[in-house]
Amino acid sequence: MEEIKRRLGKIEDHLTNHITEIKKDVTCIKQTVTKIGTDVTWLKKFFWLVMGVSVTAVIGAVFGLFIQIK
C-alpha cells in the first residue's frame, strides 16, 4: 500500500511539473499570437498608400477627360 501511495505521489508531482511547464508554454504562445495579431500597422499603411495612389489616378483621369473635351 505504501508503494502505491509513493508512486501516486510521484505521478502527481510529475503532473504538477508538466502542467506548470505547459502553462508557461501556452502563455508564451498567447503573447506571440497577440503580437502577430496586433502587428498589422504595416498593412494599414500599405492600404492607405494604395488607396491614395488609386484616388489620385482616378482624379487625374477625370481631369484629363475634362481637358480633352474642351
Secondary structure per residue as TSV (DSSP state, phi and psi in degrees):
chain	resnum	aa	ss	phi	psi
A	1	M	-	360.0	-39.3
A	2	E	H	-64.5	-37.0
A	3	E	H	-63.9	-41.6
A	4	I	H	-64.3	-43.8
A	5	K	H	-63.4	-40.3
A	6	R	H	-63.6	-44.0
A	7	R	H	-65.8	-41.4
A	8	L	H	-62.2	-39.2
A	9	G	H	-62.1	-42.8
A	10	K	H	-63.1	-42.9
A	11	I	H	-62.0	-43.2
A	12	E	H	-63.4	-39.9
A	13	D	H	-62.2	-45.0
A	14	H	H	-62.9	-42.9
A	15	L	H	-61.9	-43.6
A	16	T	H	-61.8	-42.8
A	17	N	H	-63.9	-42.9
A	18	H	H	-67.9	-40.3
A	19	I	H	-63.5	-39.8
A	20	T	H	-62.2	-44.2
A	21	E	H	-65.4	-40.5
A	22	I	H	-63.9	-41.1
A	23	K	H	-61.3	-40.3
A	24	K	H	-63.3	-44.7
A	25	D	H	-63.4	-42.8
A	26	V	H	-64.4	-40.1
A	27	T	H	-61.7	-42.8
A	28	C	H	-63.1	-43.5
A	29	I	H	-64.6	-41.6
A	30	K	H	-61.2	-41.6
A	31	Q	H	-64.6	-40.8
A	32	T	H	-65.4	-44.9
A	33	V	H	-63.9	-41.4
A	34	T	H	-63.1	-42.1
A	35	K	H	-63.6	-44.0
A	36	I	H	-66.4	-40.9
A	37	G	H	-66.0	-33.1
A	38	T	H	-96.4	-7.4
A	39	D	-	-92.2	59.3
A	40	V	-	-117.5	19.2
A	41	T	H	-63.8	-33.9
A	42	W	H	-63.9	-34.9
A	43	L	H	-67.4	-39.5
A	44	K	H	-64.1	-43.4
A	45	K	H	-62.7	-41.3
A	46	F	H	-63.6	-41.4
A	47	F	H	-60.3	-46.6
A	48	W	H	-65.6	-34.7
A	49	L	H	-65.0	-48.1
A	50	V	H	-63.5	-41.9
A	51	M	H	-64.2	-42.3
A	52	G	H	-63.4	-42.6
A	53	V	H	-65.8	-39.9
A	54	S	H	-65.5	-44.5
A	55	V	H	-64.0	-40.8
A	56	T	H	-62.5	-40.1
A	57	A	H	-65.3	-40.9
A	58	V	H	-65.8	-44.4
A	59	I	H	-62.4	-40.9
A	60	G	H	-63.2	-40.2
A	61	A	H	-66.5	-43.0
A	62	V	H	-63.6	-43.4
A	63	F	H	-62.1	-40.0
A	64	G	H	-63.3	-38.4
A	65	L	H	-65.5	-40.6
A	66	F	H	-63.6	-37.4
A	67	I	H	-68.4	-39.5
A	68	Q	H	-68.1	-35.1
A	69	I	H	-67.4	-39.0
A	70	K	-	-74.3	360.0
